[in-house]
């Protein structure tokens, strides 16, 4: 079972098992359940490539 599948098994509203205990049982880090991915903005990357082009470009 992948870590993302195990993260989906966490129940934050579960009062019988704490989040810490659920994470230990599923062998995932507790911080991973709070992580939310940040969106990607291509504009700064384009500007960086204009300022400092890759070698051979």
Steps between C-alpha positions, in 0.01 A plus 500: 500500500642840402550785749228704328255212541592473867454878546148469361420251775556763773178614667547838667156486659567160661485550877601145591848524346712813510662625179838409644391143565340465156821621334711259702274208409508595131875575511476850356637825639249716681612812312404338169131510589513879535691565176309663215676528163575848372394591149764557231537844341703482175558879476790517751662199334479669159657815646783299657573336163512844332740632765724193514456276193609137519841419346469410132167682464 
